[in-house]
């Protein structure tokens, strides 16, 4: 059976309220031989930053000499990116084999993310990974990845997203995210909001789990941004400088969190430093230069992420006279996102991300701030072609749109 047939089929299993739930997934994994018990797990949840932290943590483990699995979502260009071993996405055949292995033991009908979670765990067991870093898809307490028994867990920032499922306040959302905390298992968090912190503290206390909140100065207290090399210089209080191979408003805090996690895992500074210098985060304030043009790609898709993105963008050489290319999902607060984005750009192109949940003209246009003029193209490829006429392009609002632009830019390079 081909990869395309398999992936197109599991896409039909998407939707809120469907699936086997955690108990059903645990039963399935038991029939599969409990693959999740054959390696150590680092479990990562949060509203923003969880993908960055997951990728960085996996790179640290890899540089320390461990064979490392990584499960992340969404993908940018290829679904195989969701399941990686030592930084390399699985092949289409490996992806297909893992999904079919899951289907062989399926009794209750799984949903899209349950299938992918089980497939990733099966592949990691087959590949003989020593550690797997698992990023939650949504929330934490009910997320399919919560079937694991982690060695440590991480909770990144908490913001307002998926409120129809997780709650309408930061404390409610934090409660759901804190559902990944397990009895006696250390938790590291970069969360700064006081009400969110209280919920995380409460959950950790109930489960007798050691909890550490991490902020600036642990150990990196100052950052300098190198826009030529597209990297961040991290400085410690004792005068040492570390290189982080990414840019972004909160990447310094993410680096502090991953550093403390790595020290708990007894990883040497040399391995951590190599990982920090070599890591790349596609679609997260990623700057791509092509034939005199500059493209800034960031998958910010909620208000907190967009605010941080714009704050950092204003510090860079890329903000002035840039064309904005954006698109949104129907289940996002695109009215709020447009109110944040539109005042910053004179030339705005809006399109529909090429997935079923993409918000179209009838959803987006009534949400535009008064007096704002935009160019709308239903087809993302047409919108990208128009945007690529500009010297500077900023693309945000949807990882799927960012991924499509990224794919086309790299295809252009190969020609």
C-alpha positions in Angstrom: 0.0 0.0 0.0 1.4 3.4 -1.0 2.3 6.2 1.5 -0.2 8.6 -0.2 -3.1 6.1 0.2 -2.2 5.5 3.9 -1.8 9.2 4.8 -4.9 10.3 2.9 -6.9 7.6 4.7 -5.7 8.6 8.2 -6.5 12.2 7.4 -10.2 11.1 7.2 -9.9 10.1 10.9 -9.5 13.8 11.9 -12.1 15.5 14.0 -12.9 16.6 17.6 -14.6 13.9 19.7 -13.5 10.9 17.7 -10.9 8.3 18.7 -10.3 5.6 21.2 -9.1 7.9 24.1 -6.2 7.2 26.4 -7.6 3.9 27.7 -8.2 2.6 24.2 -4.8 3.7 23.0 -3.1 2.0 26.0 -5.0 -1.2 25.1 -3.7 -1.0 21.6 -0.2 -0.4 22.7 -0.4 -3.4 25.0 -1.3 -5.6 22.0 1.6 -4.1 20.2 4.0 -5.1 23.0 4.1 -1.7 24.7 6.7 -0.1 22.5 6.7 3.1 24.6 8.4 1.1 27.4 11.5 0.3 25.4 13.1 3.7 25.6 13.2 6.8 27.9 10.8 9.6 27.2 11.1 13.4 27.5 7.5 14.7 27.3 6.9 18.3 26.2 3.7 20.4 26.4 2.9 24.1 26.2 1.1 26.6 24.0 4.1 28.1 22.3 7.7 27.0 22.2 7.1 23.3 22.7 8.2 22.5 19.1 11.4 24.5 19.5 12.1 22.9 22.9 11.4 19.4 21.6 13.8 19.8 18.6 16.5 21.4 20.7 16.2 18.7 23.5 16.4 16.0 20.9 19.5 17.6 19.3 21.2 17.7 22.7 20.5 14.0 23.4 21.8 13.2 19.9 25.0 15.2 20.4 25.4 13.4 23.8 25.6 10.1 21.8 22.1 8.8 22.4 20.1 7.4 19.5 17.1 9.8 19.7 13.6 9.7 18.4 11.5 12.9 17.9 7.8 13.2 17.5 6.5 16.6 16.6 3.5 18.3 14.9 2.5 19.8 12.6 4.8 19.0 9.7 5.9 21.8 7.4 6.5 20.2 4.1 6.2 16.4 4.5 4.2 14.3 7.0 7.3 12.2 7.5 8.9 15.1 9.4 6.6 14.2 12.4 8.6 11.1 13.2 12.4 11.5 13.2 15.4 9.5 14.4 18.6 11.4 15.0 17.2 14.4 13.2 16.3 12.5 10.0 12.6 12.1 9.1 11.4 8.5 8.5 11.1 7.4 4.9 7.7 7.1 3.3 8.0 3.3 3.5 8.9 3.4 7.2 6.0 5.7 7.9 3.6 3.4 6.0 4.9 0.3 7.7 4.5 1.8 11.2 0.9 2.9 10.5 0.0 -0.5 9.0 1.5 -2.1 12.1 -0.9 0.0 14.2 -3.9 -0.9 12.0 -3.2 -4.6 12.4 -4.0 -4.4 16.2 -6.7 -1.7 16.0 -10.0 -2.7 17.7 -11.5 0.7 18.6 -11.2 3.3 15.8 -8.3 5.6 16.5 -8.2 9.2 15.4 -5.6 10.9 13.3 -3.2 11.9 16.1 -3.7 8.6 18.0 -2.6 6.7 14.9 0.5 8.9 14.4 1.4 8.7 18.1 1.2 4.9 18.1 3.0 4.7 14.8 5.8 6.9 16.1 6.2 4.7 19.3 6.3 1.6 17.2 8.9 3.0 14.9 11.1 4.2 17.8 11.0 0.8 19.4 11.9 -0.9 16.1 14.7 1.6 15.4 16.2 1.0 18.9 16.1 4.5 20.1 17.4 5.2 23.6 15.5 8.4 24.2 12.3 9.8 22.5 11.2 13.4 22.8 7.4 13.5 22.4 5.6 16.8 21.7 2.0 16.9 22.7 -0.4 17.7 19.9 -3.1 19.5 21.9 -3.3 20.2 25.7 -1.7 17.4 27.7 -4.0 15.6 30.1 -6.0 13.9 27.3 -3.3 14.1 24.6 -2.4 10.7 23.1 1.3 11.2 24.0 0.2 11.1 27.6 0.3 7.3 27.5 4.0 7.4 28.2 5.9 7.2 31.5 8.5 9.9 31.0 11.9 10.4 32.6 11.2 14.1 32.7 8.6 16.5 31.4 8.7 20.1 30.2 6.0 22.7 30.1 6.8 25.8 28.0 4.8 29.0 27.8 1.0 29.1 28.4 -1.2 31.2 26.1 -4.8 31.4 24.9 -5.2 28.8 22.1 -7.7 26.0 21.4 -9.9 27.6 24.0 -13.0 25.7 22.8 -11.3 22.6 24.0 -8.9 23.6 26.8 -10.7 26.4 28.6 -11.1 30.1 28.4 -8.5 31.2 30.9 -4.7 30.8 31.3 -5.2 28.9 34.5 -7.7 26.4 32.9 -5.3 25.9 29.9 -2.3 25.4 32.3 -4.3 22.8 34.2 -4.7 20.8 31.0 -1.0 21.2 30.0 0.0 20.2 33.5 -1.8 16.9 33.0 1.5 15.5 31.6 3.1 15.7 35.1 3.6 12.2 36.5 4.1 11.1 40.1 7.7 11.7 41.2 8.8 12.7 37.7 10.7 16.0 37.5 9.1 18.9 35.6 10.9 21.9 34.0 8.9 24.9 33.0 9.6 28.2 31.3 6.0 29.4 32.1 6.0 33.0 33.4 2.3 33.8 33.8 1.4 33.8 37.6 -2.0 32.1 37.3 -0.6 29.4 35.0 2.3 28.9 37.3 0.0 28.3 40.2 -1.9 25.6 38.3 1.4 23.9 37.4 2.6 24.1 41.0 -0.7 22.6 42.2 -0.4 19.6 39.8 3.2 19.0 40.7 2.5 19.1 44.4 -0.5 16.7 44.1 1.8 14.2 42.3 4.9 14.8 44.5 6.8 15.7 41.3 9.9 17.9 41.6 9.2 21.2 39.8 11.6 23.9 38.6 10.6 27.1 37.0 13.4 28.5 34.8 14.0 32.0 33.6 16.7 34.3 32.3 20.0 33.9 34.0 19.8 30.1 34.3 22.4 30.1 33.0 22.0 32.6 30.1 21.2 36.1 31.3 21.9 38.1 28.1 21.4 37.6 24.4 22.8 39.3 21.3 21.3 38.7 17.9 23.5 38.1 14.9 21.4 38.8 11.8 24.2 38.1 9.4 24.7 34.5 10.6 21.0 34.3 11.8 22.0 33.1 15.2 21.8 34.2 18.8 24.8 34.7 21.2 24.0 33.6 24.7 26.0 35.0 27.6 26.4 33.5 31.0 27.2 35.4 34.2 30.7 34.1 34.3 31.5 35.7 30.9 31.2 32.7 28.6 29.4 32.9 25.2 27.4 30.2 23.6 26.0 30.2 20.1 22.4 29.2 19.4 21.8 28.6 15.8 18.3 30.2 15.7 16.7 33.6 16.2 13.5 34.5 18.2 12.1 36.4 21.1 11.9 33.5 23.5 14.6 31.2 22.2 17.0 32.3 24.9 14.5 31.2 27.6 13.9 27.9 25.7 17.7 27.4 25.7 17.8 27.9 29.5 15.0 25.3 29.9 16.7 22.7 27.7 20.1 23.4 29.4 18.6 22.7 32.9 16.9 19.6 31.5 20.2 18.4 30.0 22.1 18.9 33.3 19.4 16.8 35.0 20.1 14.1 32.5 23.8 14.4 33.3 24.8 15.6 29.8 28.1 17.5 29.5 28.4 21.1 28.5 30.4 20.3 25.4 27.5 18.2 24.0 25.0 20.9 24.9 27.1 23.6 23.3 27.4 21.6 20.1 23.7 21.0 19.9 22.9 24.7 20.5 25.3 25.8 17.7 24.1 23.2 15.2 20.3 23.2 15.8 18.0 24.7 13.2 14.3 25.3 13.7 12.5 25.3 10.3 9.5 27.7 10.2 10.4 29.4 13.5 11.8 32.9 12.7 13.6 31.2 9.9 15.4 33.7 7.5 15.9 32.5 3.9 17.8 34.6 1.4 17.3 33.8 -2.3 18.7 35.9 -5.2 18.6 39.2 -3.4 15.3 38.5 -1.7 14.7 37.9 2.0 12.0 35.7 3.4 11.1 35.5 7.1 9.1 32.4 7.9 7.4 31.9 11.3 4.4 29.6 12.0 3.0 31.9 14.7 -0.8 31.1 14.9 -2.1 32.4 18.1 -2.1 35.9 19.7 0.8 35.2 22.1 3.0 33.8 19.4 2.2 36.6 17.0 2.9 39.3 19.6 6.3 37.8 20.4 7.0 37.4 16.7 6.2 41.0 15.9 8.1 42.3 18.9 11.2 40.5 17.7 10.7 41.3 14.0 10.8 45.0 15.0 14.4 44.6 16.2 15.6 43.1 12.9 16.5 44.5 9.5 13.6 42.6 8.0 10.6 44.7 9.2 10.9 47.7 7.0 8.9 47.7 3.7 8.1 44.0 3.9 5.2 42.3 2.2 3.0 40.3 4.6 1.8 36.9 3.4 -0.6 35.2 5.8 -3.3 32.6 6.2 -5.2 31.2 9.1 -7.1 28.2 10.4 -10.9 28.5 11.0 -10.5 27.5 14.6 -8.0 30.3 15.4 -8.8 33.8 16.6 -7.9 35.3 13.2 -9.7 38.6 14.0 -7.2 39.1 16.9 -4.3 38.0 14.7 -5.3 40.4 11.9 -5.6 43.3 14.4 -2.0 42.6 15.5 -0.5 42.0 12.0 -2.3 44.5 9.7 -1.0 47.8 11.4 2.6 46.7 10.9 2.4 46.2 7.1 1.4 48.3 4.1 1.3 45.5 1.6 -0.8 42.5 2.8 -1.6 39.3 0.9 -4.0 36.8 2.4 -4.6 33.3 1.2 -6.2 30.1 2.4 -3.9 27.4 3.8 -4.3 24.2 1.8 -6.0 22.1 4.5 -9.7 21.6 5.3 -9.5 23.9 8.3 -8.2 26.8 6.2 -10.1 30.1 6.7 -11.5 31.5 3.4 -12.5 35.0 2.3 -16.0 34.8 3.9 -14.4 34.1 7.3 -11.4 36.5 7.1 -12.8 39.6 5.4 -15.4 40.5 8.0 -12.6 40.3 10.6 -10.3 42.8 8.9 -9.6 46.0 10.8 -11.5 48.9 9.4 -9.8 50.7 6.5 -7.3 47.9 5.9 -6.8 47.0 2.2 -5.5 43.6 1.3 -4.9 41.4 -1.7 -6.7 38.0 -1.4 -5.9 34.9 -3.4 -7.8 31.7 -2.7 -5.0 29.5 -4.1 -1.8 29.6 -1.9 0.4 29.0 -4.9 -0.9 32.2 -6.6 -0.5 34.2 -3.3 3.1 32.9 -3.0 3.8 33.9 -6.6 2.5 37.4 -5.9 4.4 37.7 -2.6 7.7 36.6 -4.3 7.7 39.7 -6.4 8.6 41.7 -3.3 12.2 42.1 -2.0 11.2 41.3 1.6 8.5 38.8 2.5 7.2 38.0 6.0 5.0 34.8 6.1 3.1 33.8 9.2 -0.3 32.8 10.6 -0.2 29.1 9.7 2.5 26.4 9.7 0.9 24.9 6.6 1.3 28.1 4.7 4.9 28.6 6.0 5.7 25.0 5.0 4.4 25.5 1.4 6.4 28.7 0.9 9.5 27.0 2.3 9.0 24.1 0.0 8.7 26.3 -3.0 11.8 28.3 -2.0 13.9 25.2 -1.8 12.5 23.8 -5.0 13.5 27.1 -6.7 17.1 26.6 -5.4 17.3 23.1 -6.9 16.4 24.2 -10.4 
